[in-house]
C-alpha cells in the first residue's frame, strides 16, 4: 500500500496527527492511514478520543479502551491491507491518563495517594477530562517515549475549536506558573484568610452541613500538586517539542464544503504560525460528476428504459449531482491555491458509510494509490 504523495509525506515520520473540525471524517482517515502503515510493515497504533465508538466499529472490534488492542492480521488481509506490520488501537480514557500522569510525577507514594484521594483532585480531573486536549497529547508523548511502536496516528479530540489541542501543553504550564497556584502553595489552612471573613463563615457553615472542609482540601491539593510543578512543566515542554519535531507531521482533514474549507485554511495558517510540521491536506467525501457527457443520447436512452416522466426526473437528479460536484471541485481548487504547492489529496465520496475494515481499505487505497 505505497505510492502517491501521502507515502512521501509519511516517510520517516513516527507521529501522525490528524486534525480538523468535527464531522469531516478524521477518525476514519486516521484509522485508514494507520492500517496502511501497518500494511507497509510498521508496528502502528491509532489513538482516538471517540465516544461514538466509530473506531471500534470500523476495525471490527467489540470495544477499544484505554489498553491497546491488536486488530487481527487476517481481518486486515481480507480488506486488501495485508503486510508484515501490526495494527493496534486505543481509545483514550482522559481521567485515567491524568491519574497516571500524577503517579509518574509524584515524588513518593504518599504524595501520589494524597492527590489521587483528594476530593478537589477528583472533581478537577473529571472536569479536565471533559476537554481532553492535554491528555491526548500526554498519551501520545508517553507512547512515543516508550518506543513500542514504529508509528503513532492520533485522531485529535472533537472540540469546538480545532486549535485547542495545540495550546494544551502551554495552558498547563501557565496554570503551574500562575499566581493563584503560588498563593495556594504558600498558604496553609490558617493562611487562607484572603478569602475574607464572610467567605470563611460560609465555608464553616458548609463544613458543618456536609462534613467537608473545603479550604483544607483545597490547601492540601494545591500544596501536593504544586510539589510536582517542575515535573509537569518539563513534561509539557517535552510534549510541545515532540509536536514540533521532524518525526511528527500534521495532516489536516476537511470536507469540500465551503465552511469546512475556510476552517481548514485558517487552521493551516495557524499551524504555519506555530512552526508545526504540516504534511498534507486531505479533503474527504468529494462528490464526482455522475455523467461526463449527457446530451440527447443519454436522454433518449433513459427515456427508452424508464419512460419519459421518470427519465426527466433522473436527468434532473443527474444535473443536481453534477452541480454539487462542480461546487466541490471549485472549493478543492480554492484550497489547493491556498496551500501554495503543499500536497492536497481529494478522497471521493464512497457509495456508503465507512463502517468496517473493508471501507478503511477503500479509503486507504484512495489516499496512497492515487497520484
The 8 nearest C-alpha neighbors of each residue, nearest first, counted from 0:
[[1, 35, 39, 367, 38, 2, 368, 364],
 [2, 0, 367, 6, 368, 3, 39, 35],
 [3, 1, 368, 367, 6, 4, 0, 5],
 [2, 4, 370, 367, 5, 368, 369, 6],
 [3, 5, 7, 6, 8, 370, 342, 2],
 [4, 6, 8, 7, 3, 367, 9, 366],
 [5, 7, 9, 8, 4, 2, 3, 1],
 [6, 8, 10, 4, 5, 9, 3, 2],
 [9, 7, 5, 6, 10, 278, 4, 279],
 [10, 8, 12, 6, 7, 11, 5, 248],
 [9, 11, 7, 12, 8, 6, 5, 13],
 [12, 10, 9, 13, 246, 8, 7, 245],
 [13, 11, 246, 9, 10, 247, 14, 248],
 [12, 14, 150, 246, 149, 247, 151, 11],
 [15, 13, 247, 151, 12, 150, 152, 246],
 [16, 14, 152, 248, 247, 249, 151, 153],
 [15, 17, 249, 153, 152, 250, 18, 248],
 [18, 16, 250, 154, 153, 251, 249, 155],
 [19, 17, 251, 155, 252, 16, 250, 154],
 [20, 18, 252, 251, 161, 253, 21, 263],
 [19, 21, 161, 23, 22, 253, 18, 160],
 [22, 20, 23, 157, 19, 158, 25, 24],
 [21, 23, 24, 20, 25, 253, 254, 157],
 [22, 24, 253, 254, 21, 25, 252, 20],
 [23, 25, 27, 26, 22, 28, 283, 252],
 [26, 24, 28, 27, 23, 29, 252, 154],
 [27, 25, 29, 28, 24, 154, 30, 54],
 [26, 28, 30, 24, 25, 29, 31, 359],
 [27, 29, 25, 31, 26, 30, 24, 32],
 [28, 30, 26, 32, 31, 27, 154, 25],
 [29, 31, 33, 27, 28, 32, 34, 26],
 [32, 30, 359, 34, 363, 28, 33, 29],
 [31, 33, 35, 29, 34, 30, 28, 363],
 [32, 34, 30, 36, 35, 31, 45, 43],
 [35, 33, 37, 31, 32, 36, 30, 86],
 [36, 34, 38, 32, 37, 33, 0, 363],
 [37, 35, 39, 33, 38, 34, 41, 32],
 [36, 38, 84, 41, 34, 85, 40, 39],
 [39, 37, 82, 35, 80, 36, 40, 81],
 [40, 38, 36, 37, 82, 41, 0, 35],
 [84, 41, 39, 83, 37, 38, 82, 42],
 [40, 42, 84, 37, 149, 43, 36, 39],
 [43, 41, 85, 84, 149, 148, 37, 86],
 [44, 42, 150, 86, 148, 37, 41, 151],
 [43, 45, 87, 151, 88, 86, 152, 46],
 [44, 46, 152, 88, 153, 33, 151, 30],
 [47, 45, 153, 89, 90, 88, 154, 152],
 [48, 46, 154, 90, 49, 153, 91, 89],
 [49, 47, 91, 90, 156, 50, 154, 155],
 [48, 50, 51, 52, 47, 90, 53, 54],
 [49, 51, 52, 48, 53, 90, 47, 157],
 [50, 52, 49, 53, 54, 48, 55, 56],
 [53, 51, 50, 54, 55, 49, 56, 62],
 [54, 52, 56, 51, 55, 57, 49, 26],
 [53, 55, 57, 52, 56, 58, 26, 30],
 [56, 54, 60, 58, 52, 62, 53, 63],
 [55, 57, 59, 53, 58, 54, 60, 354],
 [56, 58, 355, 354, 54, 59, 356, 55],
 [59, 57, 356, 55, 56, 60, 355, 54],
 [58, 60, 56, 57, 55, 355, 61, 356],
 [59, 61, 55, 62, 58, 56, 63, 70],
 [62, 60, 55, 59, 63, 56, 58, 52],
 [61, 63, 60, 55, 64, 52, 56, 59],
 [64, 62, 90, 55, 89, 88, 68, 60],
 [65, 63, 90, 66, 89, 62, 91, 67],
 [64, 66, 91, 90, 92, 89, 67, 63],
 [67, 65, 64, 89, 68, 63, 90, 88],
 [68, 66, 89, 88, 87, 65, 69, 64],
 [69, 67, 87, 88, 66, 89, 70, 63],
 [68, 70, 87, 86, 71, 88, 67, 85],
 [69, 71, 86, 87, 72, 68, 58, 74],
 [72, 70, 74, 73, 69, 75, 86, 85],
 [73, 71, 75, 74, 76, 70, 81, 85],
 [72, 74, 76, 75, 71, 77, 81, 70],
 [75, 73, 77, 72, 71, 76, 78, 356],
 [74, 76, 80, 72, 78, 73, 77, 81],
 [75, 77, 81, 80, 73, 79, 78, 74],
 [76, 78, 74, 75, 79, 73, 80, 357],
 [79, 77, 357, 75, 76, 360, 80, 356],
 [78, 80, 76, 77, 81, 360, 75, 357],
 [81, 79, 76, 75, 38, 78, 360, 82],
 [80, 82, 76, 38, 75, 79, 72, 83],
 [83, 81, 38, 84, 40, 39, 80, 37],
 [82, 84, 40, 38, 39, 85, 37, 81],
 [40, 85, 83, 37, 41, 42, 82, 38],
 [84, 86, 42, 37, 43, 41, 87, 83],
 [87, 85, 43, 37, 70, 44, 69, 34],
 [86, 88, 69, 44, 68, 70, 43, 67],
 [89, 87, 45, 44, 67, 68, 46, 69],
 [88, 90, 67, 46, 63, 64, 65, 66],
 [91, 89, 64, 47, 65, 48, 63, 46],
 [90, 92, 65, 48, 93, 47, 89, 64],
 [93, 91, 95, 65, 94, 96, 90, 64],
 [92, 94, 128, 96, 95, 134, 91, 131],
 [95, 93, 97, 128, 96, 92, 124, 125],
 [94, 96, 98, 97, 92, 93, 99, 65],
 [95, 97, 99, 93, 94, 98, 100, 92],
 [96, 98, 100, 94, 95, 99, 93, 101],
 [99, 97, 95, 101, 100, 96, 94, 102],
 [100, 98, 102, 96, 101, 97, 103, 95],
 [99, 101, 97, 103, 98, 102, 96, 104],
 [102, 100, 98, 104, 99, 103, 105, 97],
 [101, 103, 99, 105, 100, 111, 104, 98],
 [102, 104, 100, 101, 105, 99, 106, 111],
 [105, 103, 101, 102, 230, 227, 100, 106],
 [104, 106, 111, 102, 107, 103, 101, 110],
 [107, 105, 104, 110, 108, 227, 111, 226],
 [108, 106, 105, 109, 110, 111, 102, 104],
 [107, 109, 111, 110, 112, 105, 106, 102],
 [108, 110, 112, 111, 107, 113, 106, 105],
 [111, 109, 113, 108, 112, 107, 105, 114],
 [112, 110, 108, 105, 114, 109, 113, 102],
 [111, 113, 115, 109, 110, 114, 116, 108],
 [114, 112, 110, 116, 111, 115, 117, 109],
 [115, 113, 117, 111, 116, 112, 220, 110],
 [114, 116, 112, 117, 113, 111, 120, 121],
 [117, 115, 113, 114, 112, 118, 121, 120],
 [116, 118, 114, 120, 119, 115, 113, 121],
 [119, 117, 121, 120, 122, 116, 216, 115],
 [120, 118, 122, 121, 117, 123, 216, 217],
 [119, 121, 123, 117, 122, 118, 124, 114],
 [122, 120, 118, 124, 119, 123, 125, 117],
 [121, 123, 119, 125, 120, 124, 126, 118],
 [124, 122, 120, 126, 125, 121, 119, 127],
 [123, 125, 127, 121, 126, 122, 120, 94],
 [126, 124, 128, 122, 123, 127, 94, 121],
 [125, 127, 123, 129, 128, 124, 122, 130],
 [128, 126, 124, 129, 130, 125, 123, 131],
 [127, 129, 131, 93, 125, 94, 126, 130],
 [128, 130, 127, 126, 131, 125, 93, 124],
 [129, 131, 128, 127, 132, 126, 158, 133],
 [132, 130, 128, 134, 129, 133, 93, 135],
 [133, 131, 164, 135, 134, 130, 167, 156],
 [134, 132, 167, 136, 135, 131, 137, 168],
 [133, 135, 137, 131, 136, 132, 93, 138],
 [136, 134, 138, 132, 133, 137, 139, 131],
 [137, 135, 139, 133, 134, 138, 140, 132],
 [136, 138, 134, 140, 139, 135, 133, 141],
 [139, 137, 141, 135, 140, 136, 134, 142],
 [138, 140, 136, 137, 142, 141, 135, 143],
 [139, 141, 137, 143, 138, 142, 238, 144],
 [140, 142, 138, 144, 143, 139, 137, 145],
 [143, 141, 145, 139, 144, 140, 138, 146],
 [142, 144, 140, 146, 145, 141, 139, 148],
 [145, 143, 141, 146, 142, 140, 147, 139],
 [144, 146, 142, 143, 147, 141, 148, 140],
 [147, 145, 143, 144, 148, 142, 149, 141],
 [146, 148, 145, 149, 142, 143, 42, 144],
 [149, 147, 42, 150, 146, 43, 151, 44],
 [148, 150, 42, 41, 43, 13, 151, 147],
 [149, 151, 13, 43, 148, 14, 42, 44],
 [150, 152, 14, 44, 43, 45, 15, 13],
 [151, 153, 15, 45, 16, 14, 46, 33],
 [154, 152, 16, 46, 155, 45, 17, 47],
 [153, 155, 47, 17, 26, 29, 46, 25],
 [154, 156, 18, 153, 17, 157, 47, 16],
 [157, 155, 48, 158, 132, 154, 131, 47],
 [156, 158, 21, 155, 159, 20, 48, 161],
 [159, 157, 160, 161, 156, 21, 163, 20],
 [158, 160, 161, 157, 20, 21, 163, 162],
 [159, 161, 158, 162, 163, 20, 157, 164],
 [160, 162, 20, 163, 19, 158, 159, 18],
 [163, 161, 160, 165, 164, 266, 166, 269],
 [164, 162, 165, 166, 161, 160, 167, 132],
 [163, 165, 132, 167, 166, 162, 133, 161],
 [166, 164, 163, 162, 167, 168, 132, 239],
 [165, 167, 169, 164, 163, 168, 170, 162],
 [166, 168, 133, 164, 170, 169, 165, 132],
 [169, 167, 235, 171, 170, 166, 133, 172],
 [170, 168, 172, 166, 171, 167, 173, 235],
 [171, 169, 173, 167, 172, 168, 166, 174],
 [170, 172, 174, 168, 169, 173, 175, 167],
 [173, 171, 169, 175, 174, 232, 170, 176],
 [172, 174, 170, 176, 171, 175, 177, 169],
 [175, 173, 177, 171, 172, 176, 170, 180],
 [176, 174, 172, 173, 177, 228, 171, 180],
 [175, 177, 173, 174, 172, 178, 180, 181],
 [178, 176, 174, 179, 180, 175, 173, 181],
 [177, 179, 181, 180, 182, 176, 174, 175],
 [180, 178, 182, 181, 177, 183, 174, 176],
 [181, 179, 183, 182, 178, 177, 184, 175],
 [180, 182, 184, 178, 179, 183, 185, 177],
 [183, 181, 179, 185, 180, 184, 178, 186],
 [182, 184, 186, 180, 185, 181, 221, 218],
 [185, 183, 222, 181, 182, 186, 221, 180],
 [184, 186, 182, 183, 181, 187, 222, 190],
 [187, 185, 190, 183, 184, 191, 182, 188],
 [186, 188, 190, 189, 218, 191, 185, 183],
 [189, 187, 190, 215, 191, 218, 214, 186],
 [188, 190, 187, 191, 192, 186, 215, 214],
 [189, 191, 186, 187, 188, 192, 193, 185],
 [192, 190, 193, 189, 188, 186, 194, 187],
 [191, 193, 194, 190, 195, 189, 196, 199],
 [194, 192, 195, 191, 190, 196, 198, 199],
 [195, 193, 192, 198, 191, 199, 196, 197],
 [196, 194, 193, 198, 197, 192, 199, 191],
 [195, 197, 199, 198, 200, 194, 192, 193],
 [198, 196, 200, 199, 195, 201, 194, 202],
 [199, 197, 201, 195, 200, 196, 194, 202],
 [198, 200, 202, 196, 197, 201, 203, 195],
 [201, 199, 203, 197, 198, 202, 196, 204],
 [200, 202, 198, 204, 203, 199, 205, 197],
 [203, 201, 205, 199, 200, 204, 206, 198],
 [202, 204, 200, 206, 201, 205, 199, 207],
 [205, 203, 201, 207, 206, 202, 208, 200],
 [206, 204, 202, 208, 203, 207, 209, 201],
 [205, 207, 211, 210, 203, 212, 209, 204],
 [206, 208, 204, 205, 210, 209, 203, 211],
 [209, 207, 205, 206, 210, 204, 211, 203],
 [210, 208, 211, 206, 207, 205, 212, 204],
 [209, 211, 206, 207, 208, 212, 205, 213],
 [212, 210, 206, 209, 213, 205, 207, 208],
 [211, 213, 206, 215, 214, 216, 210, 202],
 [212, 214, 216, 215, 211, 217, 202, 206],
 [215, 213, 217, 216, 212, 218, 188, 191],
 [214, 216, 218, 212, 217, 213, 188, 219],
 [217, 215, 213, 219, 214, 218, 220, 212],
 [218, 216, 214, 220, 215, 219, 213, 221],
 [217, 219, 215, 221, 216, 220, 222, 183],
 [218, 220, 216, 222, 217, 221, 215, 223],
 [221, 219, 217, 223, 218, 222, 224, 216],
 [220, 222, 224, 218, 223, 225, 219, 184],
 [221, 223, 184, 225, 219, 220, 224, 218],
 [222, 224, 220, 226, 221, 225, 219, 110],
 [225, 223, 221, 226, 227, 222, 220, 228],
 [226, 224, 228, 222, 227, 223, 221, 184],
 [225, 227, 223, 224, 228, 222, 229, 105],
 [228, 226, 225, 224, 230, 229, 104, 105],
 [229, 227, 225, 231, 230, 226, 232, 175],
 [228, 230, 232, 231, 227, 233, 226, 225],
 [229, 231, 233, 227, 228, 232, 104, 234],
 [232, 230, 234, 228, 233, 229, 235, 227],
 [231, 233, 229, 235, 172, 234, 230, 228],
 [234, 232, 236, 230, 231, 235, 229, 237],
 [233, 235, 237, 231, 236, 232, 230, 238],
 [236, 234, 168, 238, 232, 237, 233, 231],
 [235, 237, 239, 233, 234, 238, 240, 232],
 [236, 238, 234, 240, 235, 239, 233, 241],
 [237, 239, 235, 241, 236, 240, 140, 234],
 [240, 238, 236, 242, 237, 241, 235, 243],
 [239, 241, 237, 243, 238, 242, 244, 236],
 [242, 240, 244, 238, 243, 239, 237, 247],
 [241, 243, 239, 240, 244, 247, 238, 275],
 [242, 244, 275, 240, 241, 276, 239, 274],
 [245, 243, 241, 246, 247, 242, 240, 276],
 [244, 246, 247, 243, 276, 12, 248, 241],
 [245, 247, 12, 13, 244, 14, 11, 248],
 [248, 246, 14, 245, 244, 12, 15, 242],
 [249, 247, 276, 15, 278, 277, 16, 14],
 [250, 248, 16, 277, 278, 15, 276, 17],
 [251, 249, 17, 279, 278, 280, 16, 18],
 [250, 252, 280, 18, 19, 17, 281, 249],
 [253, 251, 281, 19, 18, 282, 25, 280],
 [254, 252, 282, 23, 259, 283, 19, 281],
 [253, 255, 283, 282, 23, 256, 259, 284],
 [256, 254, 327, 330, 285, 331, 260, 282],
 [257, 255, 259, 254, 258, 260, 327, 330],
 [256, 258, 260, 259, 261, 255, 330, 327],
 [259, 257, 261, 260, 256, 262, 255, 263],
 [260, 258, 262, 261, 256, 257, 254, 253],
 [261, 259, 263, 257, 262, 258, 255, 256],
 [260, 262, 258, 264, 259, 263, 257, 265],
 [263, 261, 259, 265, 260, 264, 266, 258],
 [262, 264, 266, 260, 265, 261, 267, 259],
 [263, 265, 267, 261, 266, 262, 260, 268],
 [266, 264, 262, 268, 263, 267, 261, 269],
 [265, 267, 263, 269, 268, 264, 262, 270],
 [268, 266, 264, 270, 265, 269, 263, 271],
 [269, 267, 271, 265, 266, 270, 272, 264],
 [268, 270, 272, 266, 271, 267, 273, 265],
 [271, 269, 273, 267, 275, 272, 268, 274],
 [270, 272, 268, 274, 269, 273, 275, 267],
 [273, 271, 269, 270, 274, 268, 275, 267],
 [274, 272, 270, 271, 275, 269, 243, 268],
 [275, 273, 271, 272, 270, 276, 243, 269],
 [274, 276, 243, 270, 273, 271, 277, 242],
 [277, 275, 248, 249, 243, 278, 274, 247],
 [278, 276, 249, 248, 275, 279, 250, 270],
 [279, 277, 248, 249, 250, 8, 276, 342],
 [280, 278, 342, 250, 343, 277, 341, 281],
 [279, 281, 343, 251, 250, 252, 344, 342],
 [282, 280, 252, 344, 343, 345, 251, 253],
 [281, 283, 345, 253, 254, 346, 252, 255],
 [284, 282, 346, 254, 285, 253, 345, 281],
 [285, 348, 283, 347, 346, 286, 254, 282],
 [284, 286, 347, 348, 283, 346, 255, 327],
 [287, 285, 324, 348, 347, 284, 327, 288],
 [286, 288, 324, 289, 285, 347, 321, 348],
 [289, 287, 321, 324, 290, 291, 320, 286],
 [288, 290, 321, 317, 287, 291, 320, 318],
 [291, 289, 292, 288, 293, 317, 321, 318],
 [290, 292, 288, 293, 289, 321, 287, 294],
 [293, 291, 290, 294, 297, 289, 296, 288],
 [294, 292, 297, 290, 291, 295, 296, 298],
 [293, 295, 296, 297, 292, 298, 299, 290],
 [294, 296, 298, 297, 299, 293, 300, 292],
 [295, 297, 299, 298, 294, 300, 293, 301],
 [298, 296, 300, 293, 299, 295, 294, 301],
 [297, 299, 295, 301, 300, 296, 302, 294],
 [298, 300, 302, 296, 297, 301, 295, 303],
 [301, 299, 297, 303, 302, 298, 296, 304],
 [302, 300, 304, 298, 310, 303, 299, 305],
 [303, 301, 306, 307, 299, 310, 305, 304],
 [302, 304, 300, 301, 306, 305, 299, 307],
 [303, 305, 301, 302, 306, 300, 310, 299],
 [306, 304, 302, 310, 301, 309, 303, 307],
 [305, 307, 302, 303, 309, 308, 310, 304],
 [306, 308, 302, 310, 309, 311, 305, 303],
 [309, 307, 311, 310, 306, 312, 305, 302],
 [310, 308, 312, 311, 307, 305, 306, 313],
 [311, 309, 307, 313, 302, 301, 312, 308],
 [310, 312, 314, 308, 309, 313, 307, 315],
 [313, 311, 315, 309, 314, 310, 316, 308],
 [312, 314, 316, 310, 315, 311, 317, 309],
 [313, 315, 317, 311, 316, 312, 318, 310],
 [314, 316, 318, 312, 317, 313, 319, 311],
 [317, 315, 319, 313, 314, 318, 320, 312],
 [318, 316, 314, 320, 315, 319, 321, 313],
 [317, 319, 315, 321, 316, 320, 322, 314],
 [320, 318, 316, 322, 317, 321, 315, 323],
 [321, 319, 317, 323, 322, 318, 316, 324],
 [320, 322, 288, 324, 318, 323, 319, 325],
 [321, 323, 319, 325, 324, 320, 318, 326],
 [322, 324, 326, 320, 321, 325, 327, 319],
 [325, 323, 286, 321, 287, 327, 326, 322],
 [324, 326, 328, 322, 323, 327, 321, 329],
 [325, 327, 323, 329, 324, 328, 330, 322],
 [328, 326, 324, 330, 255, 325, 329, 331],
 [329, 327, 325, 331, 326, 330, 324, 332],
 [328, 330, 332, 326, 327, 331, 333, 325],
 [331, 329, 333, 327, 332, 328, 255, 334],
 [332, 330, 334, 328, 333, 329, 255, 327],
 [331, 333, 335, 329, 334, 330, 328, 336],
 [332, 334, 330, 336, 331, 335, 329, 337],
 [335, 333, 337, 331, 332, 336, 330, 338],
 [334, 336, 332, 338, 337, 333, 331, 343],
 [335, 337, 333, 334, 339, 338, 332, 340],
 [338, 336, 334, 335, 339, 333, 264, 340],
 [339, 337, 335, 341, 336, 340, 334, 342],
 [338, 340, 336, 337, 341, 335, 342, 334],
 [339, 341, 338, 342, 335, 336, 343, 337],
 [342, 340, 338, 339, 279, 343, 278, 335],
 [343, 341, 279, 280, 340, 344, 4, 278],
 [342, 344, 280, 279, 281, 335, 341, 345],
 [345, 343, 281, 282, 280, 346, 342, 366],
 [344, 346, 282, 281, 283, 347, 285, 343],
 [347, 345, 283, 284, 285, 282, 365, 344],
 [348, 346, 285, 284, 286, 349, 345, 283],
 [347, 284, 349, 285, 286, 346, 350, 283],
 [348, 350, 351, 347, 284, 352, 353, 361],
 [351, 349, 348, 352, 353, 347, 358, 284],
 [352, 350, 349, 353, 348, 354, 358, 284],
 [353, 351, 354, 349, 350, 358, 355, 348],
 [352, 354, 358, 355, 351, 359, 57, 27],
 [353, 355, 57, 352, 56, 358, 356, 53],
 [356, 354, 57, 358, 357, 58, 353, 59],
 [355, 357, 359, 58, 358, 57, 78, 360],
 [356, 358, 78, 360, 359, 355, 361, 77],
 [359, 357, 353, 361, 360, 356, 355, 354],
 [360, 358, 356, 31, 362, 361, 357, 363],
 [359, 361, 357, 363, 358, 78, 362, 364],
 [360, 362, 358, 364, 359, 363, 357, 365],
 [363, 361, 359, 365, 364, 360, 31, 366],
 [362, 364, 366, 360, 31, 365, 361, 367],
 [363, 365, 361, 368, 367, 362, 366, 360],
 [366, 364, 362, 363, 369, 368, 367, 346],
 [367, 365, 363, 364, 368, 362, 369, 5],
 [368, 366, 3, 364, 2, 365, 1, 369],
 [367, 369, 364, 2, 3, 365, 366, 370],
 [370, 368, 365, 3, 367, 366, 364, 2],
 [369, 3, 368, 4, 2, 367, 344, 366]]
